[in-house]
Amino acid sequence: MLGEAILKDVKPSAYDSAKSGGRHEGFLKDYAKKTDNEIRRSIRSLQQQIETHQDKIVNPQNWVTPGLPPQQL
């Protein structure tokens, strides 16, 4: 059937995967026990990490030690 062929290529969300025992099951279980304030702090921390990594991609020269040989860049 066409519907089955289409659904075959659809990947489950990270939440659905974790909920069914997938890759991030432990992360989901840990966060289910946290308070709202702990989760908010975690979200802020993760957002800061994302922003840092995005900056490293856009501005790698700001994150590399000056004077490194090209093969170490």
CHARMM internal coordinates of N, CA and C (Angstrom, degrees):
IC EDIT
DIST 1 N 1 CA 1.4498
DIST 1 CA 1 C 1.5245
ANGL 1 N 1 CA 1 C 110.56
DIST 1 C 2 N 1.3104
ANGL 1 CA 1 C 2 N 116.57
DIHE 1 N 1 CA 1 C 2 N 150.57
DIST 2 N 2 CA 1.4546
ANGL 1 C 2 N 2 CA 122.63
DIHE 1 CA 1 C 2 N 2 CA -179.53
DIST 2 CA 2 C 1.5280
ANGL 2 N 2 CA 2 C 110.87
DIHE 1 C 2 N 2 CA 2 C -64.85
DIST 2 C 3 N 1.3171
ANGL 2 CA 2 C 3 N 117.94
DIHE 2 N 2 CA 2 C 3 N -42.88
DIST 3 N 3 CA 1.4635
ANGL 2 C 3 N 3 CA 121.63
DIHE 2 CA 2 C 3 N 3 CA 179.97
DIST 3 CA 3 C 1.5189
ANGL 3 N 3 CA 3 C 111.88
DIHE 2 C 3 N 3 CA 3 C -59.22
DIST 3 C 4 N 1.3127
ANGL 3 CA 3 C 4 N 117.95
DIHE 3 N 3 CA 3 C 4 N -41.84
DIST 4 N 4 CA 1.4585
ANGL 3 C 4 N 4 CA 121.67
DIHE 3 CA 3 C 4 N 4 CA 178.70
DIST 4 CA 4 C 1.5191
ANGL 4 N 4 CA 4 C 111.24
DIHE 3 C 4 N 4 CA 4 C -66.10
DIST 4 C 5 N 1.3270
ANGL 4 CA 4 C 5 N 117.00
DIHE 4 N 4 CA 4 C 5 N -38.59
DIST 5 N 5 CA 1.4607
ANGL 4 C 5 N 5 CA 121.17
DIHE 4 CA 4 C 5 N 5 CA 179.15
DIST 5 CA 5 C 1.5212
ANGL 5 N 5 CA 5 C 110.44
DIHE 4 C 5 N 5 CA 5 C -65.29
DIST 5 C 6 N 1.3177
ANGL 5 CA 5 C 6 N 116.58
DIHE 5 N 5 CA 5 C 6 N -39.84
DIST 6 N 6 CA 1.4645
ANGL 5 C 6 N 6 CA 120.11
DIHE 5 CA 5 C 6 N 6 CA 178.81
DIST 6 CA 6 C 1.5235
ANGL 6 N 6 CA 6 C 110.09
DIHE 5 C 6 N 6 CA 6 C -67.92
DIST 6 C 7 N 1.3102
ANGL 6 CA 6 C 7 N 118.31
DIHE 6 N 6 CA 6 C 7 N -45.72
DIST 7 N 7 CA 1.4627
ANGL 6 C 7 N 7 CA 122.43
DIHE 6 CA 6 C 7 N 7 CA -178.15
DIST 7 CA 7 C 1.5190
ANGL 7 N 7 CA 7 C 112.30
DIHE 6 C 7 N 7 CA 7 C -67.09
DIST 7 C 8 N 1.3338
ANGL 7 CA 7 C 8 N 117.05
DIHE 7 N 7 CA 7 C 8 N -25.72
DIST 8 N 8 CA 1.4599
ANGL 7 C 8 N 8 CA 120.90
DIHE 7 CA 7 C 8 N 8 CA 179.76
DIST 8 CA 8 C 1.5211
ANGL 8 N 8 CA 8 C 111.42
DIHE 7 C 8 N 8 CA 8 C -59.71
DIST 8 C 9 N 1.3433
ANGL 8 CA 8 C 9 N 117.06
DIHE 8 N 8 CA 8 C 9 N -33.46
DIST 9 N 9 CA 1.4570
ANGL 8 C 9 N 9 CA 122.11
DIHE 8 CA 8 C 9 N 9 CA -177.97
DIST 9 CA 9 C 1.5288
ANGL 9 N 9 CA 9 C 113.51
DIHE 8 C 9 N 9 CA 9 C -90.10
DIST 9 C 10 N 1.3235
ANGL 9 CA 9 C 10 N 118.17
DIHE 9 N 9 CA 9 C 10 N -4.42
DIST 10 N 10 CA 1.4643
ANGL 9 C 10 N 10 CA 121.52
DIHE 9 CA 9 C 10 N 10 CA -179.29
DIST 10 CA 10 C 1.5192
ANGL 10 N 10 CA 10 C 108.81
DIHE 9 C 10 N 10 CA 10 C -84.36
DIST 10 C 11 N 1.3203
ANGL 10 CA 10 C 11 N 115.52
DIHE 10 N 10 CA 10 C 11 N 126.07
DIST 11 N 11 CA 1.4613
ANGL 10 C 11 N 11 CA 120.09
DIHE 10 CA 10 C 11 N 11 CA 179.77
DIST 11 CA 11 C 1.5217
ANGL 11 N 11 CA 11 C 109.35
DIHE 10 C 11 N 11 CA 11 C -91.87
DIST 11 C 12 N 1.3215
ANGL 11 CA 11 C 12 N 117.13
DIHE 11 N 11 CA 11 C 12 N 143.62
DIST 12 N 12 CA 1.4717
ANGL 11 C 12 N 12 CA 118.89
DIHE 11 CA 11 C 12 N 12 CA 178.62
DIST 12 CA 12 C 1.5273
ANGL 12 N 12 CA 12 C 109.94
DIHE 11 C 12 N 12 CA 12 C -69.18
DIST 12 C 13 N 1.3238
ANGL 12 CA 12 C 13 N 115.23
DIHE 12 N 12 CA 12 C 13 N 155.44
DIST 13 N 13 CA 1.4628
ANGL 12 C 13 N 13 CA 119.54
DIHE 12 CA 12 C 13 N 13 CA 177.04
DIST 13 CA 13 C 1.5305
ANGL 13 N 13 CA 13 C 108.72
DIHE 12 C 13 N 13 CA 13 C -67.54
DIST 13 C 14 N 1.3152
ANGL 13 CA 13 C 14 N 116.33
DIHE 13 N 13 CA 13 C 14 N 162.40
DIST 14 N 14 CA 1.4653
ANGL 13 C 14 N 14 CA 120.96
DIHE 13 CA 13 C 14 N 14 CA 178.09
DIST 14 CA 14 C 1.5224
ANGL 14 N 14 CA 14 C 109.50
DIHE 13 C 14 N 14 CA 14 C -59.17
DIST 14 C 15 N 1.3267
ANGL 14 CA 14 C 15 N 116.80
DIHE 14 N 14 CA 14 C 15 N -39.12
DIST 15 N 15 CA 1.4602
ANGL 14 C 15 N 15 CA 120.65
DIHE 14 CA 14 C 15 N 15 CA 179.28
DIST 15 CA 15 C 1.5285
ANGL 15 N 15 CA 15 C 110.93
DIHE 14 C 15 N 15 CA 15 C -63.51
DIST 15 C 16 N 1.3389
ANGL 15 CA 15 C 16 N 116.62
DIHE 15 N 15 CA 15 C 16 N -48.91
DIST 16 N 16 CA 1.4683
ANGL 15 C 16 N 16 CA 120.11
DIHE 15 CA 15 C 16 N 16 CA 179.99
DIST 16 CA 16 C 1.5223
ANGL 16 N 16 CA 16 C 111.11
DIHE 15 C 16 N 16 CA 16 C -60.54
DIST 16 C 17 N 1.3172
ANGL 16 CA 16 C 17 N 115.96
DIHE 16 N 16 CA 16 C 17 N -39.87
DIST 17 N 17 CA 1.4561
ANGL 16 C 17 N 17 CA 120.42
DIHE 16 CA 16 C 17 N 17 CA 179.35
DIST 17 CA 17 C 1.5328
ANGL 17 N 17 CA 17 C 110.94
DIHE 16 C 17 N 17 CA 17 C -64.45
DIST 17 C 18 N 1.3201
ANGL 17 CA 17 C 18 N 116.90
DIHE 17 N 17 CA 17 C 18 N -46.02
DIST 18 N 18 CA 1.4691
ANGL 17 C 18 N 18 CA 120.99
DIHE 17 CA 17 C 18 N 18 CA 179.97
DIST 18 CA 18 C 1.5158
ANGL 18 N 18 CA 18 C 110.72
DIHE 17 C 18 N 18 CA 18 C -65.75
DIST 18 C 19 N 1.3182
ANGL 18 CA 18 C 19 N 116.43
DIHE 18 N 18 CA 18 C 19 N -40.40
DIST 19 N 19 CA 1.4640
ANGL 18 C 19 N 19 CA 121.32
DIHE 18 CA 18 C 19 N 19 CA -179.05
DIST 19 CA 19 C 1.5340
ANGL 19 N 19 CA 19 C 111.44
DIHE 18 C 19 N 19 CA 19 C -62.77
DIST 19 C 20 N 1.3228
ANGL 19 CA 19 C 20 N 116.17
DIHE 19 N 19 CA 19 C 20 N -32.26
DIST 20 N 20 CA 1.4622
ANGL 19 C 20 N 20 CA 119.61
DIHE 19 CA 19 C 20 N 20 CA -178.70
DIST 20 CA 20 C 1.5279
ANGL 20 N 20 CA 20 C 112.41
DIHE 19 C 20 N 20 CA 20 C -93.58
DIST 20 C 21 N 1.3560
ANGL 20 CA 20 C 21 N 116.92
DIHE 20 N 20 CA 20 C 21 N 14.93
DIST 21 N 21 CA 1.4563
ANGL 20 C 21 N 21 CA 120.37
DIHE 20 CA 20 C 21 N 21 CA 175.37
DIST 21 CA 21 C 1.5145
ANGL 21 N 21 CA 21 C 114.09
DIHE 20 C 21 N 21 CA 21 C 93.18
DIST 21 C 22 N 1.3138
ANGL 21 CA 21 C 22 N 116.97
DIHE 21 N 21 CA 21 C 22 N 17.22
DIST 22 N 22 CA 1.4591
ANGL 21 C 22 N 22 CA 120.97
DIHE 21 CA 21 C 22 N 22 CA -178.09
DIST 22 CA 22 C 1.5150
ANGL 22 N 22 CA 22 C 113.56
DIHE 21 C 22 N 22 CA 22 C -80.00
DIST 22 C 23 N 1.3050
ANGL 22 CA 22 C 23 N 114.10
DIHE 22 N 22 CA 22 C 23 N -157.91
DIST 23 N 23 CA 1.4595
ANGL 22 C 23 N 23 CA 123.38
DIHE 22 CA 22 C 23 N 23 CA -169.95
DIST 23 CA 23 C 1.5322
ANGL 23 N 23 CA 23 C 114.65
DIHE 22 C 23 N 23 CA 23 C -51.88
DIST 23 C 24 N 1.3163
ANGL 23 CA 23 C 24 N 118.52
DIHE 23 N 23 CA 23 C 24 N -40.83
DIST 24 N 24 CA 1.4659
ANGL 23 C 24 N 24 CA 121.24
DIHE 23 CA 23 C 24 N 24 CA -174.13
DIST 24 CA 24 C 1.5334
ANGL 24 N 24 CA 24 C 112.88
DIHE 23 C 24 N 24 CA 24 C -107.08
DIST 24 C 25 N 1.3042
ANGL 24 CA 24 C 25 N 116.09
DIHE 24 N 24 CA 24 C 25 N 29.40
DIST 25 N 25 CA 1.4620
ANGL 24 C 25 N 25 CA 120.38
DIHE 24 CA 24 C 25 N 25 CA -178.53
DIST 25 CA 25 C 1.5265
ANGL 25 N 25 CA 25 C 111.34
DIHE 24 C 25 N 25 CA 25 C -59.37
DIST 25 C 26 N 1.3274
ANGL 25 CA 25 C 26 N 117.66
DIHE 25 N 25 CA 25 C 26 N -43.61
DIST 26 N 26 CA 1.4620
ANGL 25 C 26 N 26 CA 121.24
DIHE 25 CA 25 C 26 N 26 CA -179.20
DIST 26 CA 26 C 1.5138
ANGL 26 N 26 CA 26 C 111.91
DIHE 25 C 26 N 26 CA 26 C -64.10
DIST 26 C 27 N 1.3291
ANGL 26 CA 26 C 27 N 117.04
DIHE 26 N 26 CA 26 C 27 N -40.58
DIST 27 N 27 CA 1.4638
ANGL 26 C 27 N 27 CA 122.14
DIHE 26 CA 26 C 27 N 27 CA 177.70
DIST 27 CA 27 C 1.5241
ANGL 27 N 27 CA 27 C 109.48
DIHE 26 C 27 N 27 CA 27 C -59.17
DIST 27 C 28 N 1.3252
ANGL 27 CA 27 C 28 N 117.35
DIHE 27 N 27 CA 27 C 28 N -46.93
DIST 28 N 28 CA 1.4619
ANGL 27 C 28 N 28 CA 122.13
DIHE 27 CA 27 C 28 N 28 CA 179.96
DIST 28 CA 28 C 1.5276
ANGL 28 N 28 CA 28 C 110.98
DIHE 27 C 28 N 28 CA 28 C -62.21
DIST 28 C 29 N 1.3196
ANGL 28 CA 28 C 29 N 116.83
DIHE 28 N 28 CA 28 C 29 N -44.83
DIST 29 N 29 CA 1.4698
ANGL 28 C 29 N 29 CA 120.12
DIHE 28 CA 28 C 29 N 29 CA -179.66
DIST 29 CA 29 C 1.5259
ANGL 29 N 29 CA 29 C 111.35
DIHE 28 C 29 N 29 CA 29 C -64.30
DIST 29 C 30 N 1.3427
ANGL 29 CA 29 C 30 N 116.89
DIHE 29 N 29 CA 29 C 30 N -41.34
DIST 30 N 30 CA 1.4648
ANGL 29 C 30 N 30 CA 120.42
DIHE 29 CA 29 C 30 N 30 CA 178.66
DIST 30 CA 30 C 1.5244
ANGL 30 N 30 CA 30 C 111.29
DIHE 29 C 30 N 30 CA 30 C -61.87
DIST 30 C 31 N 1.3243
ANGL 30 CA 30 C 31 N 116.10
DIHE 30 N 30 CA 30 C 31 N -44.86
DIST 31 N 31 CA 1.4682
ANGL 30 C 31 N 31 CA 119.81
DIHE 30 CA 30 C 31 N 31 CA -176.63
DIST 31 CA 31 C 1.5208
ANGL 31 N 31 CA 31 C 112.52
DIHE 30 C 31 N 31 CA 31 C -73.62
DIST 31 C 32 N 1.3095
ANGL 31 CA 31 C 32 N 118.06
DIHE 31 N 31 CA 31 C 32 N -22.88
DIST 32 N 32 CA 1.4647
ANGL 31 C 32 N 32 CA 120.65
DIHE 31 CA 31 C 32 N 32 CA 176.94
DIST 32 CA 32 C 1.5277
ANGL 32 N 32 CA 32 C 111.00
DIHE 31 C 32 N 32 CA 32 C -65.51
DIST 32 C 33 N 1.3284
ANGL 32 CA 32 C 33 N 116.80
DIHE 32 N 32 CA 32 C 33 N -23.20
DIST 33 N 33 CA 1.4653
ANGL 32 C 33 N 33 CA 122.13
DIHE 32 CA 32 C 33 N 33 CA -178.45
DIST 33 CA 33 C 1.5288
ANGL 33 N 33 CA 33 C 112.92
DIHE 32 C 33 N 33 CA 33 C -92.56
DIST 33 C 34 N 1.3207
ANGL 33 CA 33 C 34 N 118.16
DIHE 33 N 33 CA 33 C 34 N -9.15
DIST 34 N 34 CA 1.4667
ANGL 33 C 34 N 34 CA 121.31
DIHE 33 CA 33 C 34 N 34 CA -174.34
DIST 34 CA 34 C 1.5288
ANGL 34 N 34 CA 34 C 111.38
DIHE 33 C 34 N 34 CA 34 C -84.21
DIST 34 C 35 N 1.3280
ANGL 34 CA 34 C 35 N 114.67
DIHE 34 N 34 CA 34 C 35 N 155.30
DIST 35 N 35 CA 1.4595
ANGL 34 C 35 N 35 CA 120.17
DIHE 34 CA 34 C 35 N 35 CA 176.16
DIST 35 CA 35 C 1.5288
ANGL 35 N 35 CA 35 C 109.04
DIHE 34 C 35 N 35 CA 35 C -78.11
DIST 35 C 36 N 1.3299
ANGL 35 CA 35 C 36 N 115.46
DIHE 35 N 35 CA 35 C 36 N 166.60
DIST 36 N 36 CA 1.4654
ANGL 35 C 36 N 36 CA 119.93
DIHE 35 CA 35 C 36 N 36 CA 178.24
DIST 36 CA 36 C 1.5254
ANGL 36 N 36 CA 36 C 111.17
DIHE 35 C 36 N 36 CA 36 C -58.68
DIST 36 C 37 N 1.3332
ANGL 36 CA 36 C 37 N 117.35
DIHE 36 N 36 CA 36 C 37 N -41.62
DIST 37 N 37 CA 1.4593
ANGL 36 C 37 N 37 CA 120.43
DIHE 36 CA 36 C 37 N 37 CA -179.18
DIST 37 CA 37 C 1.5277
ANGL 37 N 37 CA 37 C 111.58
DIHE 36 C 37 N 37 CA 37 C -65.17
DIST 37 C 38 N 1.3235
ANGL 37 CA 37 C 38 N 117.36
DIHE 37 N 37 CA 37 C 38 N -39.61
DIST 38 N 38 CA 1.4695
ANGL 37 C 38 N 38 CA 120.39
DIHE 37 CA 37 C 38 N 38 CA 177.74
DIST 38 CA 38 C 1.5238
ANGL 38 N 38 CA 38 C 110.71
DIHE 37 C 38 N 38 CA 38 C -63.29
DIST 38 C 39 N 1.3196
ANGL 38 CA 38 C 39 N 116.23
DIHE 38 N 38 CA 38 C 39 N -39.77
DIST 39 N 39 CA 1.4642
ANGL 38 C 39 N 39 CA 120.40
DIHE 38 CA 38 C 39 N 39 CA 179.49
DIST 39 CA 39 C 1.5181
ANGL 39 N 39 CA 39 C 110.34
DIHE 38 C 39 N 39 CA 39 C -67.47
DIST 39 C 40 N 1.3251
ANGL 39 CA 39 C 40 N 117.53
DIHE 39 N 39 CA 39 C 40 N -41.51
DIST 40 N 40 CA 1.4715
ANGL 39 C 40 N 40 CA 120.29
DIHE 39 CA 39 C 40 N 40 CA 177.41
DIST 40 CA 40 C 1.5310
ANGL 40 N 40 CA 40 C 111.30
DIHE 39 C 40 N 40 CA 40 C -60.16
DIST 40 C 41 N 1.3365
ANGL 40 CA 40 C 41 N 116.58
DIHE 40 N 40 CA 40 C 41 N -43.73
DIST 41 N 41 CA 1.4693
ANGL 40 C 41 N 41 CA 120.03
DIHE 40 CA 40 C 41 N 41 CA 177.80
DIST 41 CA 41 C 1.5205
ANGL 41 N 41 CA 41 C 110.95
DIHE 40 C 41 N 41 CA 41 C -62.53
DIST 41 C 42 N 1.3095
ANGL 41 CA 41 C 42 N 116.07
DIHE 41 N 41 CA 41 C 42 N -40.86
DIST 42 N 42 CA 1.4743
ANGL 41 C 42 N 42 CA 120.35
DIHE 41 CA 41 C 42 N 42 CA 178.77
DIST 42 CA 42 C 1.5223
ANGL 42 N 42 CA 42 C 110.85
DIHE 41 C 42 N 42 CA 42 C -63.86
DIST 42 C 43 N 1.3130
ANGL 42 CA 42 C 43 N 116.99
DIHE 42 N 42 CA 42 C 43 N -41.55
DIST 43 N 43 CA 1.4673
ANGL 42 C 43 N 43 CA 120.70
DIHE 42 CA 42 C 43 N 43 CA 178.63
DIST 43 CA 43 C 1.5208
ANGL 43 N 43 CA 43 C 109.74
DIHE 42 C 43 N 43 CA 43 C -61.22
DIST 43 C 44 N 1.3351
ANGL 43 CA 43 C 44 N 116.84
DIHE 43 N 43 CA 43 C 44 N -44.85
DIST 44 N 44 CA 1.4705
ANGL 43 C 44 N 44 CA 119.75
DIHE 43 CA 43 C 44 N 44 CA 178.85
DIST 44 CA 44 C 1.5167
ANGL 44 N 44 CA 44 C 110.80
DIHE 43 C 44 N 44 CA 44 C -61.30
DIST 44 C 45 N 1.3191
ANGL 44 CA 44 C 45 N 117.29
DIHE 44 N 44 CA 44 C 45 N -42.88
DIST 45 N 45 CA 1.4572
ANGL 44 C 45 N 45 CA 121.56
DIHE 44 CA 44 C 45 N 45 CA 179.98
DIST 45 CA 45 C 1.5319
ANGL 45 N 45 CA 45 C 111.01
DIHE 44 C 45 N 45 CA 45 C -63.71
DIST 45 C 46 N 1.3066
ANGL 45 CA 45 C 46 N 117.11
DIHE 45 N 45 CA 45 C 46 N -45.67
DIST 46 N 46 CA 1.4613
ANGL 45 C 46 N 46 CA 120.81
DIHE 45 CA 45 C 46 N 46 CA 178.71
DIST 46 CA 46 C 1.5279
ANGL 46 N 46 CA 46 C 110.82
DIHE 45 C 46 N 46 CA 46 C -63.81
DIST 46 C 47 N 1.3391
ANGL 46 CA 46 C 47 N 116.62
DIHE 46 N 46 CA 46 C 47 N -38.23
DIST 47 N 47 CA 1.4640
ANGL 46 C 47 N 47 CA 120.00
DIHE 46 CA 46 C 47 N 47 CA 178.53
DIST 47 CA 47 C 1.5290
ANGL 47 N 47 CA 47 C 110.41
DIHE 46 C 47 N 47 CA 47 C -64.14
DIST 47 C 48 N 1.3299
ANGL 47 CA 47 C 48 N 117.19
DIHE 47 N 47 CA 47 C 48 N -40.52
DIST 48 N 48 CA 1.4617
ANGL 47 C 48 N 48 CA 120.78
DIHE 47 CA 47 C 48 N 48 CA 177.32
DIST 48 CA 48 C 1.5270
ANGL 48 N 48 CA 48 C 111.10
DIHE 47 C 48 N 48 CA 48 C -62.22
DIST 48 C 49 N 1.3393
ANGL 48 CA 48 C 49 N 116.78
DIHE 48 N 48 CA 48 C 49 N -40.68
DIST 49 N 49 CA 1.4661
ANGL 48 C 49 N 49 CA 120.47
DIHE 48 CA 48 C 49 N 49 CA 178.23
DIST 49 CA 49 C 1.5277
ANGL 49 N 49 CA 49 C 110.76
DIHE 48 C 49 N 49 CA 49 C -63.88
DIST 49 C 50 N 1.3326
ANGL 49 CA 49 C 50 N 116.40
DIHE 49 N 49 CA 49 C 50 N -40.54
DIST 50 N 50 CA 1.4647
ANGL 49 C 50 N 50 CA 120.78
DIHE 49 CA 49 C 50 N 50 CA 178.39
DIST 50 CA 50 C 1.5226
ANGL 50 N 50 CA 50 C 109.93
DIHE 49 C 50 N 50 CA 50 C -61.94
DIST 50 C 51 N 1.3341
ANGL 50 CA 50 C 51 N 116.21
DIHE 50 N 50 CA 50 C 51 N -46.60
DIST 51 N 51 CA 1.4634
ANGL 50 C 51 N 51 CA 120.15
DIHE 50 CA 50 C 51 N 51 CA -179.16
DIST 51 CA 51 C 1.5297
ANGL 51 N 51 CA 51 C 111.39
DIHE 50 C 51 N 51 CA 51 C -62.84
DIST 51 C 52 N 1.3326
ANGL 51 CA 51 C 52 N 116.98
DIHE 51 N 51 CA 51 C 52 N -39.76
DIST 52 N 52 CA 1.4684
ANGL 51 C 52 N 52 CA 120.42
DIHE 51 CA 51 C 52 N 52 CA 177.89
DIST 52 CA 52 C 1.5243
ANGL 52 N 52 CA 52 C 110.39
DIHE 51 C 52 N 52 CA 52 C -62.37
DIST 52 C 53 N 1.3101
ANGL 52 CA 52 C 53 N 117.67
DIHE 52 N 52 CA 52 C 53 N -45.41
DIST 53 N 53 CA 1.4617
ANGL 52 C 53 N 53 CA 121.11
DIHE 52 CA 52 C 53 N 53 CA -179.24
DIST 53 CA 53 C 1.5282
ANGL 53 N 53 CA 53 C 111.17
DIHE 52 C 53 N 53 CA 53 C -66.61
DIST 53 C 54 N 1.3282
ANGL 53 CA 53 C 54 N 116.87
DIHE 53 N 53 CA 53 C 54 N -37.78
DIST 54 N 54 CA 1.4589
ANGL 53 C 54 N 54 CA 119.04
DIHE 53 CA 53 C 54 N 54 CA 177.30
DIST 54 CA 54 C 1.5245
ANGL 54 N 54 CA 54 C 110.49
DIHE 53 C 54 N 54 CA 54 C -64.03
DIST 54 C 55 N 1.3441
ANGL 54 CA 54 C 55 N 116.48
DIHE 54 N 54 CA 54 C 55 N -39.98
DIST 55 N 55 CA 1.4582
ANGL 54 C 55 N 55 CA 119.94
DIHE 54 CA 54 C 55 N 55 CA 177.87
DIST 55 CA 55 C 1.5269
ANGL 55 N 55 CA 55 C 110.75
DIHE 54 C 55 N 55 CA 55 C -65.25
DIST 55 C 56 N 1.3217
ANGL 55 CA 55 C 56 N 117.82
DIHE 55 N 55 CA 55 C 56 N -37.73
DIST 56 N 56 CA 1.4642
ANGL 55 C 56 N 56 CA 120.97
DIHE 55 CA 55 C 56 N 56 CA 178.01
DIST 56 CA 56 C 1.5228
ANGL 56 N 56 CA 56 C 111.18
DIHE 55 C 56 N 56 CA 56 C -62.67
DIST 56 C 57 N 1.3210
ANGL 56 CA 56 C 57 N 116.56
DIHE 56 N 56 CA 56 C 57 N -34.52
DIST 57 N 57 CA 1.4651
ANGL 56 C 57 N 57 CA 120.62
DIHE 56 CA 56 C 57 N 57 CA 178.71
DIST 57 CA 57 C 1.5245
ANGL 57 N 57 CA 57 C 110.51
DIHE 56 C 57 N 57 CA 57 C -72.05
DIST 57 C 58 N 1.3311
ANGL 57 CA 57 C 58 N 116.58
DIHE 57 N 57 CA 57 C 58 N -44.16
DIST 58 N 58 CA 1.4591
ANGL 57 C 58 N 58 CA 121.45
DIHE 57 CA 57 C 58 N 58 CA -176.55
DIST 58 CA 58 C 1.5284
ANGL 58 N 58 CA 58 C 111.97
DIHE 57 C 58 N 58 CA 58 C -76.27
DIST 58 C 59 N 1.3355
ANGL 58 CA 58 C 59 N 117.31
DIHE 58 N 58 CA 58 C 59 N -38.21
DIST 59 N 59 CA 1.4666
ANGL 58 C 59 N 59 CA 122.35
DIHE 58 CA 58 C 59 N 59 CA -175.13
DIST 59 CA 59 C 1.5271
ANGL 59 N 59 CA 59 C 111.51
DIHE 58 C 59 N 59 CA 59 C -127.31
DIST 59 C 60 N 1.3290
ANGL 59 CA 59 C 60 N 118.84
DIHE 59 N 59 CA 59 C 60 N 63.37
DIST 60 N 60 CA 1.4624
ANGL 59 C 60 N 60 CA 119.44
DIHE 59 CA 59 C 60 N 60 CA -176.10
DIST 60 CA 60 C 1.5319
ANGL 60 N 60 CA 60 C 113.01
DIHE 59 C 60 N 60 CA 60 C -61.94
DIST 60 C 61 N 1.3208
ANGL 60 CA 60 C 61 N 117.00
DIHE 60 N 60 CA 60 C 61 N -26.88
DIST 61 N 61 CA 1.4668
ANGL 60 C 61 N 61 CA 120.17
DIHE 60 CA 60 C 61 N 61 CA -179.49
DIST 61 CA 61 C 1.5341
ANGL 61 N 61 CA 61 C 111.50
DIHE 60 C 61 N 61 CA 61 C -62.98
DIST 61 C 62 N 1.3120
ANGL 61 CA 61 C 62 N 117.39
DIHE 61 N 61 CA 61 C 62 N -23.90
DIST 62 N 62 CA 1.4660
ANGL 61 C 62 N 62 CA 120.50
DIHE 61 CA 61 C 62 N 62 CA 178.35
DIST 62 CA 62 C 1.5285
ANGL 62 N 62 CA 62 C 112.65
DIHE 61 C 62 N 62 CA 62 C -77.50
DIST 62 C 63 N 1.3173
ANGL 62 CA 62 C 63 N 116.96
DIHE 62 N 62 CA 62 C 63 N -11.44
DIST 63 N 63 CA 1.4595
ANGL 62 C 63 N 63 CA 121.24
DIHE 62 CA 62 C 63 N 63 CA -173.78
DIST 63 CA 63 C 1.5229
ANGL 63 N 63 CA 63 C 113.27
DIHE 62 C 63 N 63 CA 63 C -116.32
DIST 63 C 64 N 1.3330
ANGL 63 CA 63 C 64 N 117.18
DIHE 63 N 63 CA 63 C 64 N 2.05
DIST 64 N 64 CA 1.4602
ANGL 63 C 64 N 64 CA 121.59
DIHE 63 CA 63 C 64 N 64 CA -177.25
DIST 64 CA 64 C 1.5212
ANGL 64 N 64 CA 64 C 108.85
DIHE 63 C 64 N 64 CA 64 C -106.39
DIST 64 C 65 N 1.3197
ANGL 64 CA 64 C 65 N 116.37
DIHE 64 N 64 CA 64 C 65 N 138.22
DIST 65 N 65 CA 1.4482
ANGL 64 C 65 N 65 CA 121.20
DIHE 64 CA 64 C 65 N 65 CA 177.13
DIST 65 CA 65 C 1.5310
ANGL 65 N 65 CA 65 C 109.51
DIHE 64 C 65 N 65 CA 65 C -68.02
DIST 65 C 66 N 1.3487
ANGL 65 CA 65 C 66 N 117.05
DIHE 65 N 65 CA 65 C 66 N 127.86
DIST 66 N 66 CA 1.4692
ANGL 65 C 66 N 66 CA 118.71
DIHE 65 CA 65 C 66 N 66 CA -180.00
DIST 66 CA 66 C 1.5286
ANGL 66 N 66 CA 66 C 111.64
DIHE 65 C 66 N 66 CA 66 C -61.34
DIST 66 C 67 N 1.3232
ANGL 66 CA 66 C 67 N 116.20
DIHE 66 N 66 CA 66 C 67 N 144.28
DIST 67 N 67 CA 1.4478
ANGL 66 C 67 N 67 CA 121.18
DIHE 66 CA 66 C 67 N 67 CA 175.49
DIST 67 CA 67 C 1.5243
ANGL 67 N 67 CA 67 C 114.80
DIHE 66 C 67 N 67 CA 67 C 89.58
DIST 67 C 68 N 1.3274
ANGL 67 CA 67 C 68 N 118.14
DIHE 67 N 67 CA 67 C 68 N 2.70
DIST 68 N 68 CA 1.4690
ANGL 67 C 68 N 68 CA 119.46
DIHE 67 CA 67 C 68 N 68 CA 177.81
DIST 68 CA 68 C 1.5252
ANGL 68 N 68 CA 68 C 109.25
DIHE 67 C 68 N 68 CA 68 C -71.05
DIST 68 C 69 N 1.3213
ANGL 68 CA 68 C 69 N 117.48
DIHE 68 N 68 CA 68 C 69 N 143.48
DIST 69 N 69 CA 1.4674
ANGL 68 C 69 N 69 CA 120.44
DIHE 68 CA 68 C 69 N 69 CA 174.99
DIST 69 CA 69 C 1.5377
ANGL 69 N 69 CA 69 C 109.13
DIHE 68 C 69 N 69 CA 69 C -63.29
DIST 69 C 70 N 1.3205
ANGL 69 CA 69 C 70 N 118.15
DIHE 69 N 69 CA 69 C 70 N 150.42
DIST 70 N 70 CA 1.4700
ANGL 69 C 70 N 70 CA 121.61
DIHE 69 CA 69 C 70 N 70 CA -176.60
DIST 70 CA 70 C 1.5323
ANGL 70 N 70 CA 70 C 114.11
DIHE 69 C 70 N 70 CA 70 C -54.09
DIST 70 C 71 N 1.3353
ANGL 70 CA 70 C 71 N 117.70
DIHE 70 N 70 CA 70 C 71 N -34.52
DIST 71 N 71 CA 1.4630
ANGL 70 C 71 N 71 CA 119.85
DIHE 70 CA 70 C 71 N 71 CA -178.94
DIST 71 CA 71 C 1.5316
ANGL 71 N 71 CA 71 C 112.54
DIHE 70 C 71 N 71 CA 71 C -68.32
DIST 71 C 72 N 1.3189
ANGL 71 CA 71 C 72 N 118.27
DIHE 71 N 71 CA 71 C 72 N -14.76
DIST 72 N 72 CA 1.4604
ANGL 71 C 72 N 72 CA 120.73
DIHE 71 CA 71 C 72 N 72 CA 178.46
DIST 72 CA 72 C 1.5276
ANGL 72 N 72 CA 72 C 112.58
DIHE 71 C 72 N 72 CA 72 C -98.36
DIST 72 C 73 N 1.3073
ANGL 72 CA 72 C 73 N 117.13
DIHE 72 N 72 CA 72 C 73 N -2.38
DIST 73 N 73 CA 1.4653
ANGL 72 C 73 N 73 CA 120.18
DIHE 72 CA 72 C 73 N 73 CA -179.68
DIST 73 CA 73 C 1.4888
ANGL 73 N 73 CA 73 C 111.80
DIHE 72 C 73 N 73 CA 73 C -76.79
END
COOR INIT
IC SEED 1 N 1 CA 1 C
IC BUILD
